[in-house]
Amino acid sequence: MYSEDSLLLLSGIQHMAFCERQWALIHIEQAWAENVRTVEGQHLHERTDDPFLNETRKNIRVVRAMPIVSHKLGLRGVADVVEFQREEKYLEGITIQLEKRRGWWKLYPVEYKRGRPKSDDRDAVQLCAQAISLEEMLKINISRGFLFYGQTKHRVEVLLDSALRERVQELSARMHELFSVGITPKAEKGKHCAQCSLIEICQPELTMRHKSVAGYLSRMMEGEVTDI
């Protein structure tokens, strides 16, 4: 269990899943840069981040910008949308009661993303971390959540299985490990670099070149290099 003072931003888990160096640049070195993707993402969140736009339609209660926290993961943040679905019967460990509202309510986190579904799990781990936080706060179990993509205008269901939960635990533990020592990992250039808003700050090619030079000098000092 993490203390209040050691909580990290939950939204950072998507950065960690994408690239450890990107996460460290943002959350340790406080570096940030905007590209088309980040700006579009901000516009998409403008409506979901307004807590006064909560609404009820038929048997669905929609709550926006809901503060969440998990002391087990050591993360805090805000859930884009939490949908409460009304049930007539009590389901142990699944439903809760809402103040001034009849019936029992089952809930699902909904995370809004720009673009299309991705080939990696960065969106899914963020959604799962939100669900784990809600479970801890409300003493319930959440089996699924949803990702809504702005480009496709389509909602994708995500099953919150044990493998995904283990992945979230591993990523959150790694975030705390790096934050505690204040280390920014070396760059590892790959296809994902072209999608990164921090590529000009990260300079992966320059960082890797410095690493190669250091390795060369080390080998030379040890006598492994005989030709200069």
Backbone bond lengths (Angstrom), bond angles and torsions (degrees), N, CA, C in turn:
res aa  C-N    CA-C-N  psi(-1)  N-CA   C-N-CA  omega(-1)  CA-C   N-CA-C  phi
1 M - - - 1.466 - - 1.526 109.61 -
2 Y 1.312 116.45 127.31 1.447 122.04 -179.57 1.529 110.09 -92.04
3 S 1.321 116.41 148.33 1.460 121.47 178.64 1.521 109.89 -80.29
4 E 1.336 116.24 167.07 1.455 121.36 178.86 1.531 111.37 -58.33
5 D 1.335 116.64 -38.54 1.462 120.81 -175.98 1.526 112.78 -70.22
6 S 1.326 117.52 -18.92 1.467 120.36 -176.06 1.524 113.45 -102.38
7 L 1.332 117.53 4.74 1.459 120.42 -178.23 1.534 111.03 -68.72
8 L 1.331 115.75 137.29 1.464 122.16 176.85 1.525 109.53 -108.33
9 L 1.331 116.00 164.58 1.460 120.21 -179.43 1.524 111.03 -69.84
10 L 1.323 115.25 125.44 1.461 121.06 179.96 1.525 111.74 -61.09
11 S 1.327 117.16 -37.11 1.463 120.06 -178.73 1.523 112.16 -60.19
12 G 1.325 116.81 -21.47 1.457 120.52 -179.58 1.512 114.16 -68.12
13 I 1.330 117.64 -15.80 1.460 119.08 -177.34 1.525 111.20 -66.66
14 Q 1.331 117.42 -27.76 1.462 119.75 175.96 1.521 110.41 -68.98
15 H 1.339 117.34 -35.34 1.461 120.85 176.31 1.525 110.56 -67.15
16 M 1.318 116.62 -41.03 1.459 120.67 179.57 1.525 111.15 -64.12
17 A 1.333 116.62 -40.09 1.471 120.54 178.99 1.524 110.86 -66.94
18 F 1.334 116.97 -32.30 1.464 121.99 -179.36 1.528 110.92 -76.92
19 C 1.340 116.12 -47.48 1.471 120.68 -177.33 1.525 109.14 -167.71
20 E 1.326 117.44 124.78 1.462 121.34 179.87 1.522 111.67 -60.07
21 R 1.326 115.54 -38.75 1.469 119.23 -178.69 1.527 110.45 -66.81
22 Q 1.330 117.38 -40.38 1.461 119.81 177.73 1.522 110.27 -60.50
23 W 1.332 116.72 -44.86 1.467 119.83 179.20 1.532 110.53 -58.69
24 A 1.332 116.75 -46.40 1.467 120.22 -177.37 1.524 111.83 -65.98
25 L 1.332 117.24 -38.72 1.461 120.00 178.49 1.525 111.04 -61.73
26 I 1.320 116.27 -38.49 1.467 120.48 -178.62 1.521 111.99 -79.27
27 H 1.329 117.33 -46.43 1.460 120.69 -168.00 1.529 114.14 -99.27
28 I 1.323 117.63 -15.09 1.467 120.03 174.86 1.521 110.06 -105.87
29 E 1.331 116.44 -49.76 1.464 120.76 -177.13 1.530 112.81 -89.27
30 Q 1.349 116.82 -6.28 1.466 122.04 177.97 1.529 112.06 59.22
31 A 1.328 116.31 36.77 1.463 121.35 176.27 1.515 108.77 -93.97
32 W 1.315 115.52 145.58 1.469 119.50 177.62 1.519 109.02 -155.45
33 A 1.317 115.68 148.20 1.463 121.55 176.01 1.510 107.53 -149.42
34 E 1.315 115.77 145.72 1.455 120.17 -178.76 1.518 111.02 -104.09
35 N 1.314 115.15 140.79 1.457 120.32 169.52 1.525 107.28 -128.72
36 V 1.311 116.97 -173.16 1.460 120.11 -177.46 1.523 110.90 -57.97
37 R 1.321 117.22 -38.79 1.464 120.90 -177.07 1.529 111.57 -64.86
38 T 1.343 117.11 -44.22 1.467 119.38 -177.50 1.519 110.88 -68.93
39 V 1.343 117.53 -37.63 1.468 120.77 179.24 1.522 110.23 -65.46
40 E 1.342 117.32 -44.36 1.462 120.76 178.44 1.526 110.22 -62.61
41 G 1.317 116.50 -37.87 1.455 120.05 178.71 1.514 112.03 -64.08
42 Q 1.332 116.98 -37.80 1.461 121.09 178.69 1.525 110.75 -65.36
43 H 1.329 117.01 -41.78 1.460 120.60 178.69 1.531 110.51 -63.37
44 L 1.313 116.26 -39.43 1.458 120.46 -179.18 1.521 110.94 -64.53
45 H 1.346 117.28 -32.56 1.453 121.17 -176.95 1.527 113.54 -86.37
46 E 1.314 118.02 -8.04 1.466 119.61 -175.96 1.523 111.99 -56.53
47 R 1.310 116.96 -40.97 1.460 119.62 -177.95 1.530 111.13 -79.56
48 T 1.306 117.48 -40.35 1.461 119.91 -177.36 1.518 112.12 -70.69
49 D 1.332 117.72 -23.20 1.458 120.85 -177.27 1.526 113.37 -87.56
50 D 1.317 117.89 6.73 1.461 121.35 177.96 1.525 109.36 -97.45
51 P 1.359 118.35 107.00 1.463 120.92 -176.86 1.524 113.57 -66.75
52 F 1.339 118.02 -12.21 1.462 120.57 -178.67 1.520 112.36 -89.12
53 L 1.330 116.41 2.18 1.453 120.32 179.47 1.531 112.45 -99.82
54 N 1.333 116.89 20.50 1.457 120.60 175.74 1.530 109.09 -60.93
55 E 1.315 116.17 146.46 1.457 118.80 -177.55 1.524 111.07 -151.30
56 T 1.315 114.91 160.49 1.456 122.01 176.70 1.521 108.49 -127.43
57 R 1.313 116.65 129.02 1.456 120.84 175.39 1.529 108.55 -135.76
58 K 1.314 114.64 118.66 1.466 122.71 -176.05 1.522 109.57 54.19
59 N 1.334 117.81 -116.09 1.459 121.23 -176.84 1.522 113.01 -102.70
60 I 1.333 116.83 21.17 1.457 121.18 -179.75 1.526 109.77 -120.22
61 R 1.310 116.67 129.73 1.452 122.95 174.07 1.523 107.38 -111.10
62 V 1.335 117.65 122.91 1.461 122.52 -177.68 1.525 109.28 -107.72
63 V 1.321 116.47 121.96 1.468 122.23 178.67 1.523 108.12 -116.89
64 R 1.320 116.32 125.33 1.454 121.79 -177.42 1.521 111.45 -105.84
65 A 1.343 114.23 152.60 1.472 121.66 176.00 1.532 111.27 52.22
66 M 1.313 116.44 52.60 1.465 121.69 -177.51 1.532 110.29 -87.41
67 P 1.330 118.43 120.14 1.471 120.62 177.92 1.528 110.58 -64.50
68 I 1.324 116.67 135.65 1.465 121.24 -179.30 1.523 109.76 -137.23
69 V 1.331 115.39 157.18 1.462 120.34 179.49 1.525 109.58 -153.95
70 S 1.320 115.41 146.09 1.462 121.53 172.08 1.521 108.05 -133.84
71 H 1.327 116.19 114.78 1.459 119.89 176.93 1.521 111.30 -78.83
72 K 1.324 116.80 -17.74 1.470 119.97 175.84 1.523 110.45 -72.15
73 L 1.331 116.30 -41.48 1.457 120.64 177.55 1.521 111.79 -86.47
74 G 1.321 116.68 -20.79 1.458 120.52 -175.88 1.514 112.50 75.12
75 L 1.337 116.52 36.78 1.456 121.52 -175.40 1.532 110.76 -128.86
76 R 1.312 115.61 148.18 1.463 121.71 174.61 1.521 108.48 -139.21
77 G 1.330 115.94 153.65 1.453 118.15 179.82 1.506 112.02 179.19
78 V 1.312 114.84 -154.99 1.458 122.10 -178.69 1.528 108.34 -134.95
79 A 1.322 116.39 128.69 1.456 120.85 175.91 1.525 108.94 -83.59
80 D 1.322 117.05 129.43 1.472 120.80 179.66 1.522 110.51 -51.43
81 V 1.326 114.87 -58.94 1.466 121.36 -178.44 1.524 109.04 -143.41
82 V 1.318 115.68 137.02 1.466 121.36 170.10 1.524 106.56 -120.69
83 E 1.324 115.83 121.03 1.458 120.62 179.59 1.527 109.67 -98.91
84 F 1.320 115.58 129.80 1.457 122.49 176.75 1.527 107.89 -107.29
85 Q 1.323 116.01 120.85 1.467 121.74 -179.41 1.524 109.35 -105.33
86 R 1.327 116.60 124.73 1.463 120.55 -174.83 1.532 111.63 -75.32
87 E 1.322 114.74 134.06 1.459 122.90 176.05 1.526 108.52 -120.75
88 E 1.295 116.76 145.36 1.466 120.31 179.38 1.522 112.27 -76.16
89 K 1.340 115.98 -29.89 1.463 119.96 -175.62 1.523 111.00 -114.27
90 Y 1.315 114.25 153.06 1.455 121.50 176.30 1.525 110.14 -74.65
91 L 1.323 116.59 130.30 1.456 122.57 176.37 1.524 107.66 -117.40
92 E 1.313 116.65 111.28 1.463 121.20 -173.45 1.528 111.33 -57.81
93 G 1.328 115.02 129.09 1.449 121.05 177.89 1.515 114.47 74.77
94 I 1.325 117.64 5.51 1.461 121.07 -176.65 1.523 112.12 -126.00
95 T 1.330 117.41 -41.95 1.459 120.71 -176.98 1.525 111.93 -106.23
96 I 1.336 114.84 156.49 1.462 121.80 176.99 1.527 107.84 -134.57
97 Q 1.314 116.24 169.66 1.455 121.52 174.13 1.523 109.77 -100.89
98 L 1.332 115.92 145.75 1.455 122.37 176.14 1.519 109.25 -111.17
99 E 1.317 115.60 139.63 1.456 120.83 -177.75 1.529 110.82 -60.17
100 K 1.327 115.29 132.10 1.468 124.25 177.05 1.526 113.03 64.08
101 R 1.335 116.49 21.91 1.456 119.54 177.79 1.520 109.99 -132.53
102 R 1.315 115.88 138.42 1.453 120.92 -176.63 1.522 111.46 -77.72
103 G 1.328 114.63 158.98 1.453 121.02 174.03 1.518 113.68 81.17
104 W 1.324 113.53 -172.11 1.460 121.70 178.70 1.532 108.11 -114.17
105 W 1.332 115.47 152.05 1.461 119.09 -171.11 1.531 111.64 -128.96
106 K 1.312 114.43 128.44 1.466 122.58 174.92 1.518 107.43 -102.52
107 L 1.325 117.81 140.95 1.462 117.83 -173.26 1.523 113.18 -125.35
108 Y 1.340 113.81 155.84 1.457 122.97 178.50 1.525 109.38 -138.66
109 P 1.330 118.57 134.51 1.466 119.94 171.64 1.529 109.90 -79.01
110 V 1.325 116.22 143.97 1.466 122.01 177.08 1.528 107.48 -129.23
111 E 1.314 117.03 118.90 1.459 122.10 179.86 1.523 109.63 -105.75
112 Y 1.326 116.09 131.69 1.459 121.77 -179.03 1.524 110.24 -96.48
113 K 1.338 115.72 131.49 1.459 121.80 179.87 1.523 110.28 -133.01
114 R 1.316 116.28 147.94 1.452 120.61 173.75 1.545 107.57 -76.90
115 G 1.292 116.98 170.13 1.455 120.76 172.04 1.517 114.58 71.95
116 R 1.323 113.91 -146.85 1.455 122.14 -175.36 1.522 110.60 -119.17
117 P 1.344 117.10 168.39 1.471 119.93 173.84 1.525 110.53 -56.12
118 K 1.311 116.95 142.83 1.460 122.19 -174.79 1.528 111.66 -101.51
119 S 1.314 114.60 161.32 1.466 119.81 -178.79 1.524 112.07 -79.52
120 D 1.343 117.24 -18.04 1.461 120.14 178.39 1.535 109.81 -102.66
121 D 1.333 115.84 -172.84 1.475 119.90 -172.60 1.519 113.91 -106.33
122 R 1.342 118.04 17.43 1.475 119.24 -173.65 1.528 112.52 -62.49
123 D 1.328 117.91 -35.97 1.461 120.44 178.41 1.524 111.28 -73.78
124 A 1.324 115.66 -40.56 1.464 120.74 -177.90 1.523 112.22 -64.75
125 V 1.338 117.76 -38.87 1.470 119.52 -178.78 1.521 111.11 -68.69
126 Q 1.338 116.65 -34.63 1.472 118.86 177.21 1.523 110.26 -65.89
127 L 1.320 116.37 -43.98 1.460 120.85 178.02 1.526 110.87 -61.86
128 C 1.330 116.67 -43.21 1.467 120.94 -179.57 1.527 111.22 -65.23
129 A 1.313 117.58 -38.89 1.469 120.93 177.04 1.517 110.68 -62.66
130 Q 1.320 117.26 -37.42 1.461 120.72 175.97 1.529 110.21 -63.55
131 A 1.325 116.66 -43.86 1.461 120.78 179.99 1.525 111.42 -63.08
132 I 1.329 116.96 -42.98 1.467 121.04 178.80 1.525 110.12 -61.48
133 S 1.325 116.80 -38.83 1.468 120.99 177.83 1.525 110.76 -64.13
134 L 1.327 116.85 -45.19 1.464 121.27 179.14 1.528 110.91 -63.79
135 E 1.314 116.81 -39.39 1.463 120.71 178.15 1.523 110.57 -61.41
136 E 1.318 115.98 -43.98 1.464 120.90 -179.40 1.520 111.16 -66.22
137 M 1.320 117.30 -40.13 1.462 121.82 -177.83 1.525 112.23 -71.17
138 L 1.329 116.88 -39.38 1.468 121.43 -171.46 1.523 114.01 -106.30
139 K 1.347 116.59 -1.44 1.468 121.83 177.95 1.532 111.67 59.18
140 I 1.329 115.58 49.10 1.457 120.97 179.63 1.529 109.08 -135.18
141 N 1.335 116.02 177.56 1.454 122.44 174.22 1.528 109.22 -116.39
142 I 1.322 115.83 136.31 1.463 121.60 179.37 1.516 107.95 -121.46
143 S 1.305 117.59 120.35 1.462 121.46 -173.40 1.519 114.08 -93.13
144 R 1.331 117.00 -18.47 1.461 119.50 -177.07 1.521 110.79 -154.64
145 G 1.321 114.80 162.97 1.460 122.38 174.58 1.514 108.08 -147.38
146 F 1.334 116.47 -174.28 1.457 119.70 -175.62 1.525 111.12 -138.50
147 L 1.338 115.31 144.43 1.454 122.91 172.58 1.521 107.79 -112.93
148 F 1.332 116.11 125.26 1.467 120.51 177.91 1.518 108.56 -106.99
149 Y 1.337 116.20 124.71 1.462 121.24 -176.91 1.522 110.95 -104.32
150 G 1.336 115.79 126.36 1.451 121.60 -175.07 1.512 114.34 -65.19
151 Q 1.334 117.67 -34.42 1.456 119.89 -176.94 1.525 111.87 -73.75
152 T 1.324 116.53 -39.70 1.462 119.77 -178.43 1.521 112.58 -92.00
153 K 1.357 116.76 -13.01 1.469 121.74 -175.97 1.528 110.37 54.32
154 H 1.319 114.95 38.72 1.459 120.04 -175.01 1.526 110.08 -129.10
155 R 1.307 115.33 143.00 1.464 122.01 179.08 1.527 109.71 -99.91
156 V 1.329 115.93 130.32 1.462 121.69 -179.03 1.532 109.17 -111.86
157 E 1.312 116.51 127.68 1.459 120.76 178.56 1.528 109.86 -80.37
158 V 1.330 116.29 137.37 1.460 122.30 178.73 1.524 108.62 -122.37
159 L 1.321 116.26 121.14 1.457 121.02 176.27 1.525 108.77 -81.55
160 L 1.311 116.61 127.30 1.464 121.84 -176.26 1.519 109.51 -91.98
161 D 1.333 115.94 71.38 1.461 121.11 -174.46 1.533 111.14 -84.79
162 S 1.324 115.95 178.18 1.463 121.35 -175.02 1.527 112.09 -64.60
163 A 1.336 117.72 -36.18 1.465 120.72 -179.94 1.526 110.89 -63.91
164 L 1.324 117.14 -43.02 1.461 121.16 179.31 1.527 110.50 -67.31
165 R 1.313 117.20 -38.90 1.465 121.00 178.88 1.530 111.29 -65.41
166 E 1.325 117.18 -39.35 1.462 120.89 177.12 1.523 110.80 -64.62
167 R 1.317 115.81 -39.02 1.464 120.99 177.54 1.534 110.43 -61.76
168 V 1.311 117.34 -41.79 1.467 121.87 178.29 1.529 110.15 -62.95
169 Q 1.314 116.97 -43.55 1.464 120.86 179.67 1.528 111.15 -62.88
170 E 1.334 116.46 -41.31 1.461 120.33 179.35 1.525 111.53 -65.17
171 L 1.325 116.50 -43.74 1.465 120.41 -179.56 1.524 112.13 -66.13
172 S 1.328 116.58 -42.53 1.469 119.44 -179.96 1.529 110.60 -65.86
173 A 1.327 116.90 -38.75 1.469 120.20 177.70 1.530 110.69 -64.06
174 R 1.337 117.00 -38.71 1.461 121.26 178.74 1.535 110.61 -66.91
175 M 1.324 116.85 -38.28 1.458 120.40 176.79 1.522 110.58 -58.88
176 H 1.322 117.15 -45.83 1.465 121.06 -179.23 1.526 110.94 -68.39
177 E 1.328 116.01 -35.21 1.467 119.88 179.05 1.529 110.70 -62.83
178 L 1.334 116.82 -49.18 1.462 120.40 -179.48 1.524 111.78 -67.78
179 F 1.335 116.58 -39.44 1.469 120.06 -178.63 1.526 111.24 -65.23
180 S 1.327 116.53 -37.12 1.467 120.37 -176.80 1.527 111.87 -66.76
181 V 1.332 117.30 -31.83 1.469 120.27 -179.84 1.527 112.02 -100.78
182 G 1.341 116.82 -8.65 1.453 120.64 177.11 1.516 114.44 66.68
183 I 1.333 116.09 34.39 1.465 120.52 -176.78 1.525 111.26 -102.96
184 T 1.327 116.31 132.05 1.463 122.21 172.52 1.526 108.30 -99.05
185 P 1.316 118.10 116.96 1.478 120.65 -178.18 1.522 111.95 -60.82
186 K 1.345 115.56 155.72 1.452 121.36 176.18 1.525 110.19 -67.21
187 A 1.310 115.49 156.45 1.462 120.24 179.60 1.518 111.18 -72.71
188 E 1.312 115.33 143.81 1.455 122.97 172.47 1.522 106.78 -128.16
189 K 1.314 116.17 98.84 1.459 121.02 -173.03 1.533 111.04 -67.45
190 G 1.329 114.77 136.31 1.458 120.25 178.77 1.515 110.13 -158.56
191 K 1.333 116.34 -174.79 1.460 121.15 -179.00 1.529 111.71 -62.01
192 H 1.346 116.28 -28.68 1.451 120.02 -177.70 1.530 112.34 -66.62
193 C 1.339 117.72 -20.42 1.464 120.76 -177.02 1.524 112.12 -60.29
194 A 1.336 116.81 -34.87 1.465 120.51 -178.33 1.520 111.58 -65.59
195 Q 1.337 117.87 -21.97 1.458 122.00 -179.35 1.526 112.72 -91.74
196 C 1.316 116.65 -5.31 1.469 120.80 -171.22 1.520 111.81 -86.51
197 S 1.335 116.46 131.56 1.462 121.72 178.26 1.523 111.84 -73.09
198 L 1.332 117.33 -13.06 1.462 121.11 -176.97 1.528 113.38 -104.18
199 I 1.325 117.26 15.18 1.467 118.92 -173.40 1.527 111.99 -60.68
200 E 1.337 118.35 -34.69 1.462 120.42 179.85 1.522 111.43 -71.76
201 I 1.323 116.55 -30.29 1.461 120.83 177.48 1.527 109.95 -80.40
202 C 1.316 116.32 -40.32 1.463 122.21 -177.03 1.524 111.59 -67.93
203 Q 1.353 116.39 -42.95 1.463 121.63 -177.26 1.536 111.82 49.62
204 P 1.330 117.95 61.46 1.467 120.58 -175.13 1.523 113.73 -59.03
205 E 1.339 118.23 -38.99 1.458 120.25 -179.37 1.523 111.66 -65.71
206 L 1.331 116.56 -40.72 1.462 120.91 179.22 1.519 110.74 -67.53
207 T 1.343 116.07 -42.82 1.465 120.32 179.83 1.511 111.13 -62.56
208 M 1.337 116.29 -42.96 1.460 120.15 -179.71 1.524 111.17 -68.71
209 R 1.345 117.10 -33.79 1.464 120.48 178.88 1.524 110.27 -65.57
210 H 1.337 116.46 -40.10 1.464 120.27 177.63 1.518 110.31 -63.45
211 K 1.340 114.93 -38.54 1.461 119.33 179.24 1.520 110.22 -63.98
212 S 1.346 117.17 -39.95 1.454 121.48 -179.32 1.527 110.97 -66.79
213 V 1.354 116.46 -41.36 1.455 120.31 178.56 1.522 110.87 -63.06
214 A 1.329 116.07 -42.51 1.466 120.15 179.57 1.521 110.20 -61.96
215 G 1.332 115.86 -41.17 1.458 119.89 178.86 1.512 111.49 -65.41
216 Y 1.329 116.51 -39.92 1.460 121.19 179.18 1.524 110.83 -62.66
217 L 1.339 116.65 -47.22 1.464 120.48 179.81 1.515 111.43 -62.57
218 S 1.345 115.57 -37.83 1.458 119.10 178.86 1.520 110.82 -64.05
219 R 1.323 116.36 -44.24 1.467 120.26 -179.68 1.524 110.98 -66.14
220 M 1.360 116.27 -35.61 1.450 120.07 179.57 1.522 111.24 -65.26
221 M 1.341 115.97 -41.05 1.458 120.49 179.99 1.526 111.15 -65.59
222 E 1.320 115.34 -29.62 1.468 120.04 -179.28 1.523 112.08 -86.73
223 G 1.351 116.61 0.24 1.466 119.69 176.89 1.505 114.35 85.66
224 E 1.365 117.52 8.99 1.447 119.14 -178.81 1.519 110.95 -80.58
225 V 1.346 117.05 -20.56 1.458 121.17 -179.45 1.505 108.84 -107.18
226 T 1.315 117.92 121.31 1.468 121.18 -177.03 1.521 112.76 -112.85
227 D 1.334 115.62 -12.44 1.471 118.92 -177.70 1.519 110.03 -119.84
228 I 1.313 118.11 120.36 1.454 122.45 -179.61 1.530 109.14 -107.92
